[in-house]
Amino acid sequence: MTQAVVIGGGLAGLLAARVLARHADKVTVIEGDTYPQGPAQRKGLPQGRQNHMLMAGGAEALEQLLPGTLAQLTAAGAHTLAMGSDMLTLSSEGWFRTFDDDSYTIACSRPLIDHVVRSQVLDDPAVTVLQATRAVALRGDATAVTGVAVERADGSEAVIGADLVVDACGSRSKSPTWLAGLGLPAVAEEFVDAGLTYAGREYEAPPQAAKNFPGVLIQTVPGTGQPGKGAAFMPQEDGRWIVSLIGTQGGQPPTQDEGFTDFARDMRDPVVAELIATARPLTEVRGSRGLANRRRLWHKLPLPDGFLAIGDAVMVLSPNYATGMSMAAFGALALRTRLKTHGLEPGLARAVQNDIAAAGAGPWTMASTTDLFFPGVKTNITVRGAAMQQSIGARYARTAAANEDVLRAVYEVSTLRSPQSRMMSLPLLLSVLRGPDKPALTAQQARAQFPQIGELLAQHTRPDLHDTPR
Ligand SMILES: Cc1cc2nc3c(=O)[nH]c(=O)nc-3n(C[C@H](O)[C@H](O)[C@H](O)COP(=O)(O)OP(=O)(O)OC[C@H]3O[C@@H](n4cnc5c(N)ncnc54)[C@H](O)[C@@H]3O)c2cc1C
């Protein structure tokens, strides 16, 4: 009998379990937390309280892994927002114009995404989840991992044997220590830390804005010598809005109610502050700190057979780029593809680890190179030609604000539907070289693209509700 053990039953772990259930006789997921009954927050997923955009590339990967998931999310109230026409975006280089385009993001709460995925995976009779059970060590040696030592909530211990162990413990994974305990050298870890902090709050949308309301993005601007300050405002299910305020070192948002709206008002454009002044807060402000870009170069180690790391256990990017859930789905897809040819044979894990590293390379370059240009950044890498890349990136964004073809490529790459090489096609590069061929939109013109915003603000400004949770 073959058995696969997945440590961590978050998004990456559950998707991996789903894939493995077609190839192993038994799949056991070890989850330290206890799952809620429905789409609710849980302790083991603190970031679940912040805005989570599921980008088109990740949504499509999720759909391949669990057909019908997007329809279930929509039925539960998730919004599909077209990047070209449902999003008011102030990019680092100016307001984007609306146009018809098929790149999109799914806007709903993180607990809803997890609930829809979890209920399908746990319905699979080949998958068993041991909740309130923590992995504490790996078993085996430097050539092969053969099992996992676990500790249950009551303090009892056990060892679960496995042909394959998947580390899906997220960014706090202990695998580097566990593998060192089996005699492996330390895994190299790269980081770029711009001191990013998120502060998030949910609101009850005014009734006329509960449906068909755009998302709003105020992007951070690198390379100015000033801290980056931005915001993401997204509709959610159940007529809720979620707002995340974002700031890098020296410009972090307050992580308590006081000052939240002021921070939003002091941004490059106050539209998010104006919108939240029309709505009733449903939660307190919650902060997430220490949001650095980090990747572990697992693929460069002589990893033992039977060990694979996926999801945030491999790479965490600044949430500003909204890539993490998509990378979790890409990892599970890579595993599915290799399982079809390798089965659970030795060599499987190494091949998948290489695929995951390759899939993450483009997003890593984009995020880490951008974040190098915020003041006070801490890093252990040097990127050759970073200044040149940064200035090309700025020119790209400036041109995208005026040119649909360039903006389409930006959206395809940022929603992870196309690799970064998509932006390097000769016609696009020539357009970027020529620069914008239209004047930049004013804030007024940009807002006028979304009459719902103007109508709401005209009717509903209620400053008395600013910082009062219900
Ligand atoms: C503030 C913030 C905003 C974000 N916004 C976005 C966004 O807009 N779009 C996007 O795509 N991504 C976003 N992300 C990233 C996204 O949250 C992660 O990439 C994603 O959750 C990774 O999934 P995972 O399964 O690898 O890890 P996790 O979701 O962290 O799951 C790990 C699981 O492992 C369990 N676990 C840990 N250790 C053990 C152990 N020893 N034994 C047993 N179980 C264990 C935990 O309880 C947890 O259930 C954001 C992240 C943050 C912090």
The ligand as a Gaussian input file, in Angstrom:
#p B3LYP/6-31G(d) Opt

LIG

0 1
 C       -1.477000      39.990000       4.367000
 C       -1.501000      38.958000       3.267000
 C       -2.277000      39.188000       2.123000
 C       -2.273000      38.247000       1.088000
 N       -2.973000      38.511000      -0.065000
 C       -2.959000      37.610000      -1.078000
 C       -3.675000      37.865000      -2.280000
 O       -4.313000      38.906000      -2.471000
 N       -3.639000      36.911000      -3.263000
 C       -2.928000      35.754000      -3.122000
 O       -2.929000      34.919000      -4.046000
 N       -2.219000      35.498000      -1.990000
 C       -2.216000      36.391000      -0.986000
 N       -1.510000      36.140000       0.155000
 C       -0.690000      34.909000       0.213000
 C       -1.506000      33.692000       0.652000
 O       -2.143000      33.952000       1.874000
 C       -0.555000      32.488000       0.798000
 O        0.296000      32.444000      -0.311000
 C       -1.273000      31.160000       0.912000
 O       -2.073000      31.105000       2.056000
 C       -0.249000      30.023000       0.944000
 O       -0.898000      28.797000       1.168000
 P       -0.124000      27.607000       1.903000
 O       -1.106000      26.492000       1.940000
 O        1.205000      27.411000       1.286000
 O        0.167000      28.124000       3.377000
 P       -0.854000      28.543000       4.519000
 O       -2.074000      29.100000       3.920000
 O       -0.091000      29.376000       5.489000
 O       -1.255000      27.152000       5.204000
 C       -0.331000      26.418000       5.987000
 C       -1.106000      25.425000       6.845000
 O       -0.178000      24.583000       7.531000
 C       -0.578000      24.416000       8.882000
 N        0.656000      24.093000       9.635000
 C        1.746000      24.877000       9.811000
 N        2.698000      24.212000      10.502000
 C        2.203000      22.969000      10.751000
 C        2.717000      21.811000      11.408000
 N        3.950000      21.791000      11.952000
 N        1.928000      20.714000      11.466000
 C        0.673000      20.698000      10.921000
 N        0.137000      21.775000      10.298000
 C        0.895000      22.886000      10.197000
 C       -1.234000      25.751000       9.238000
 O       -2.125000      25.624000      10.332000
 C       -1.958000      26.084000       7.920000
 O       -3.250000      25.521000       7.885000
 C       -1.490000      37.061000       1.200000
 C       -0.721000      36.835000       2.349000
 C       -0.724000      37.772000       3.359000
 C        0.158000      37.517000       4.562000

